[in-house]
Amino acid sequence: MSMSEIPSLNYSDVFLSFPLKEEEPLLCMVRDHIMVYVYHGILELCQAHEVITINAGECVFIRKNHKVSITRKSDDEIPFSAIFLIFSRGFLCEFYRSICRSQLPEDLEDCDTNKLIYVKQTPDIVSLFHSMVPYLNSSVKPSKEIIFLKLQEAVHAILNIDMRAAASLFDFAEPWKIDLKDFMDENYMYDLSSEEIASFTGRSLATFKRDFQKISDLPPQKWITRKRLEEAYKLIREEGRKVSDIYLSMGFKSLSHFSQAYKKQYGKAPTK
């Protein structure tokens, strides 16, 4: 699942997020830098077995190009709500061109390698998100100009906290071309398009398709479905796992979809 699929009101690169029917973790591939402010409820982020809990009134910065599990919880029967700011590569390039480079230290080095970073509650941060809260309870859509200004304000606030963040924010180098088979084996459960897989592995779409043909005769999405079903088969047959406990973690959005695909591949329902 990508960030754009989180149930929300999507205003350009700002997401005003509301609760799920169930508190199931969302497995997301984070393609762009994200800043999240929790207005009500609790946000749990898990990355590489590290869990960070963000409570109401707190803010976290999530670095690009990695995967994270997101769980949202209501607090005292108050529905969860939060503001997600997405810093796309295009926006950051435009921002970088607009600022005075002399304001940035030379030879920037980002010494903080953490993927999930608490954001200090400075006056800049508090003011930024408080000015956006009214949109959570309003049907009025902010203009693109307002959204752009808010994103700019957020970047300035981050740099005011720690100028070294510029090394990460303004890193426009393309990702290194990584082993495609390893990436597919590690990320088959995520809902990624061919374009997204190509981007994450440092390839153009055409190069990705050409390289993938060296791995399998199947199209990428059919390979992913087969891989998910094979892993599910092992969990059910060898570990005795319940179907209802595994279909989401295998990347299927519904139990009925999983059951139909499983029966088509193995000739009988997974419960049999």
C-alpha positions in Angstrom: 0.0 0.0 0.0 1.3 3.4 -0.9 0.7 6.6 1.1 -1.9 7.8 -1.5 -4.1 4.8 -0.5 -4.5 5.8 3.1 -8.1 6.7 3.6 -8.0 10.5 3.7 -8.8 13.8 2.2 -6.0 14.4 -0.3 -5.2 18.0 -1.0 -2.2 17.9 -3.3 0.7 16.7 -1.1 -1.2 17.2 2.2 -3.3 14.3 3.6 -5.9 14.9 6.3 -6.2 11.4 7.6 -9.1 9.7 9.4 -9.6 6.3 11.2 -9.8 2.9 9.7 -12.7 0.6 10.5 -10.1 -1.7 12.1 -6.7 -0.9 13.7 -4.8 -3.1 11.2 -1.3 -2.0 10.3 -0.8 -0.4 6.9 2.3 -1.6 5.2 3.7 1.4 3.2 6.6 2.0 0.9 7.7 5.6 1.7 8.9 7.1 -1.6 9.1 10.7 -0.5 10.0 12.4 2.8 6.9 12.7 5.0 6.1 14.8 8.1 3.2 13.7 10.3 1.4 15.6 13.0 -1.1 13.7 15.2 -4.1 15.8 16.1 -6.2 13.1 17.9 -5.3 9.5 18.8 -2.0 7.6 18.6 0.2 6.7 15.6 2.5 3.7 15.9 5.3 3.4 13.3 7.4 0.2 13.0 10.5 0.1 10.9 13.1 -2.7 11.1 11.7 -3.9 14.5 11.9 -0.4 15.9 8.5 1.0 17.1 7.9 4.7 17.6 4.7 5.9 19.2 3.5 9.4 18.3 0.8 10.8 20.6 -1.6 13.7 20.0 0.3 17.0 19.6 3.5 15.3 18.5 5.2 15.2 15.2 7.5 12.8 13.4 9.7 13.0 10.2 9.8 9.8 8.0 12.7 9.7 5.5 12.2 8.6 1.9 13.0 5.3 0.2 12.1 2.7 2.9 9.2 0.7 4.2 7.3 1.3 7.4 4.3 -0.2 9.1 1.7 2.4 10.2 -1.0 1.7 12.9 -3.5 4.4 13.8 -5.5 4.2 17.0 -8.3 6.2 18.5 -7.9 7.6 22.0 -10.7 7.8 24.5 -13.3 7.3 21.8 -12.1 10.4 19.9 -11.5 9.5 16.2 -7.9 9.5 15.0 -6.9 12.4 12.8 -3.6 13.6 11.6 -1.9 15.8 9.0 0.6 14.2 6.6 2.9 16.5 4.6 4.5 14.8 1.6 7.7 16.4 0.3 7.9 15.3 -3.3 11.1 15.4 -5.2 9.7 18.0 -7.6 8.6 20.3 -4.7 12.0 20.0 -3.0 13.9 20.8 -6.3 11.7 23.9 -6.8 12.3 24.9 -3.1 16.0 24.4 -3.4 16.2 26.6 -6.6 14.3 29.4 -4.8 16.5 29.8 -1.7 19.8 31.5 -1.3 22.4 28.7 -1.3 24.8 30.8 0.8 22.4 30.2 3.7 23.3 26.5 3.7 26.6 25.4 5.2 29.2 24.0 2.8 29.9 20.3 2.7 26.7 19.3 4.5 26.8 15.9 6.1 23.7 14.3 7.5 25.0 12.4 10.5 21.5 11.2 11.6 20.8 8.0 9.7 17.5 7.2 11.6 14.6 6.7 9.3 12.0 7.8 11.8 12.8 11.1 13.7 10.9 12.9 16.3 10.4 16.6 15.4 10.9 19.1 18.2 7.8 21.1 19.2 9.3 24.5 18.3 7.1 27.5 17.8 7.6 27.1 14.0 6.2 23.6 14.1 3.3 24.3 16.5 2.3 27.4 14.4 2.4 25.4 11.2 0.1 22.6 12.2 -2.3 24.7 14.2 -2.9 26.8 11.2 -3.9 23.6 9.2 -6.1 22.0 11.9 -9.2 24.0 10.8 -9.2 22.0 7.5 -9.6 18.8 9.4 -13.2 19.8 10.3 -14.1 21.8 7.2 -15.4 21.0 3.7 -13.4 24.0 2.4 -10.5 22.8 0.3 -7.2 24.8 0.7 -5.9 26.3 -2.5 -2.8 24.9 -4.2 -1.0 28.2 -3.3 -1.8 27.7 0.4 -0.6 24.1 0.3 2.6 25.2 -1.4 3.2 27.8 1.2 2.5 25.3 4.0 5.0 22.9 2.6 7.6 25.7 2.3 6.9 26.7 5.9 7.5 23.1 7.0 10.9 22.8 5.2 12.0 26.1 6.8 10.9 24.8 10.2 12.9 21.6 9.8 16.0 23.5 8.7 15.6 25.9 11.7 15.6 22.9 14.0 18.7 21.3 12.4 20.4 22.7 9.3 22.0 19.3 8.6 18.6 18.0 7.5 19.3 19.8 4.2 21.7 17.0 3.3 18.8 14.6 3.2 16.1 16.9 2.0 18.1 18.2 -1.0 19.6 14.9 -2.0 18.4 14.6 -5.6 20.7 11.8 -6.7 18.9 8.8 -8.3 18.9 5.6 -6.2 21.6 3.1 -7.0 20.4 0.2 -9.2 19.9 -2.6 -6.7 19.4 -6.3 -7.2 15.9 -6.8 -8.6 15.3 -10.3 -7.4 16.3 -9.4 -3.8 14.0 -6.4 -3.8 11.0 -8.5 -5.1 11.6 -11.2 -2.6 11.7 -8.7 0.3 8.8 -6.5 -0.9 6.3 -8.8 -2.7 3.6 -8.1 0.0 3.5 -4.4 -0.7 1.0 -3.0 -3.2 3.5 -1.5 -5.6 3.0 -0.7 -9.3 5.6 -1.5 -11.9 6.5 2.2 -12.0 7.1 2.3 -8.3 9.2 -0.9 -8.3 11.3 0.6 -11.1 11.8 3.8 -9.2 12.8 2.0 -5.9 15.3 -0.2 -7.7 16.9 2.7 -9.6 15.6 1.8 -13.0 13.5 3.3 -15.7 10.2 1.5 -16.4 11.6 0.0 -19.7 14.8 -1.2 -18.0 12.8 -2.7 -15.1 10.6 -4.7 -17.6 13.7 -5.9 -19.5 15.5 -6.9 -16.3 12.5 -8.6 -14.9 12.3 -10.9 -17.9 15.6 -12.3 -16.8 13.9 -13.4 -13.5 10.6 -14.8 -14.7 8.5 -15.5 -17.8 5.5 -14.1 -15.8 4.6 -10.4 -15.9 5.6 -8.6 -12.6 2.2 -8.4 -11.1 1.4 -12.1 -11.8 4.8 -13.0 -10.3 3.9 -11.1 -7.2 0.5 -12.8 -6.8 2.1 -16.2 -7.2 4.8 -15.4 -4.7 2.2 -14.2 -2.2 0.2 -17.4 -2.6 3.2 -19.6 -2.3 4.2 -17.9 1.0 0.6 -18.2 2.2 0.5 -21.9 1.3 3.6 -22.5 3.5 2.1 -20.6 6.4 -1.1 -22.5 6.2 0.2 -26.0 5.5 3.5 -26.0 7.4 2.8 -23.6 10.3 -0.9 -24.1 10.7 -1.7 -20.4 10.5 -5.3 -19.3 10.2 -6.3 -17.8 6.8 -7.9 -14.7 8.6 -4.5 -14.0 10.3 -2.3 -14.0 7.2 -4.1 -12.7 4.1 -3.4 -9.0 4.9 0.2 -9.5 5.7 0.5 -11.3 2.3 -0.7 -8.2 0.5 -4.3 -9.1 -0.2 -6.9 -6.4 0.5 -9.8 -8.7 1.3 -10.3 -12.3 2.5 -12.6 -13.1 -0.5 -9.9 -11.9 -3.0 -7.3 -14.1 -1.3 -9.6 -17.1 -1.2 -10.4 -16.8 -4.9 -6.8 -16.4 -5.9 -5.7 -19.3 -3.7 -8.4 -21.6 -5.0 -7.5 -20.7 -8.6 -3.8 -21.6 -8.0 -4.2 -24.7 -5.8 -7.6 -26.0 -6.8 -9.3 -25.7 -3.4 -10.2 -23.1 -0.8 -7.4 -22.2 1.7 -9.7 -23.3 4.6 -9.7 -26.9 3.1 
